[in-house]
Amino acid sequence: MRIVTPVRGRLFVALLALAAALLLAAACSSSSGSDKTPASGQTPAAGQTPADDGRYGMPAGQTPVAGQTPGSGATAEIKMVAGTAFDKDELTIPADTQVTITADNTDGFHSFAVYESEDAAQSGEDPVAETEPCGAPCKKTVDVTLAAGEHYFRCEVHPSVMTGTIIAE
C-alpha cells in the first residue's frame, strides 16, 4: 500500500501541470484569428491591425497600408528624448508618397502632430495627422502624404518647445 500513495501523488502533480499548461495555451490564443501572421507577400485583411510586437516586418505599432505589401512603404522615425526635445528638428521624407512616421517616445509624456505649415498650427487648424499622447516608453505611428515643400511638426503637449520642420522632396 505504501508504494501506491507516492505514485498517485506523482500522477496527480503531473495532471495538474498538464492542466495548467493547457489553460495557459488557451489563454494565449485568440478566437478571432486576427493575430496570425500573413504568408510572405500577403497583406493583412482589411481592418486587421498587427499587434505592437514588430510582426509583418514593420516597427511596432505600425499598421500596413491597404494594398501594400507590409514593410515595403516609406518610413521615417523621430524620437522624443530627455530635456523635452526631439532628437532632430528636421525630417526629410519623399513628397507625394504615403510615409509612416514612427514617433518613439523615450522620455516623458509626449505626442506628435504634423501640420501643413507652422501658420496652420498657430492659427488652430487641425493637424494633417497626429498621435495620442503617451508616457515613455512608447511608440506611435502616423501615416502622411505631403506635397513637396516644408511642413511643420510639434508635440501637442509641449507645442512651444518641441517643434520642427518636415521637408517633403
Secondary structure as GFF3:
##gff-version 3
##sequence-region A 1 169
A	DSSP	alpha_helix	4	28	.	.	.	ID=ss1
A	DSSP	three_ten_helix	55	57	.	.	.	ID=ss2
A	DSSP	beta_strand	74	81	.	.	.	ID=ss3
A	DSSP	beta_strand	85	86	.	.	.	ID=ss4
A	DSSP	beta_strand	90	93	.	.	.	ID=ss5
A	DSSP	beta_strand	99	105	.	.	.	ID=ss6
A	DSSP	beta_strand	109	110	.	.	.	ID=ss7
A	DSSP	beta_strand	113	115	.	.	.	ID=ss8
A	DSSP	alpha_helix	118	122	.	.	.	ID=ss9
A	DSSP	beta_strand	129	130	.	.	.	ID=ss10
A	DSSP	beta_strand	134	135	.	.	.	ID=ss11
A	DSSP	beta_strand	138	144	.	.	.	ID=ss12
A	DSSP	beta_strand	149	154	.	.	.	ID=ss13
A	DSSP	beta_strand	163	168	.	.	.	ID=ss14
###
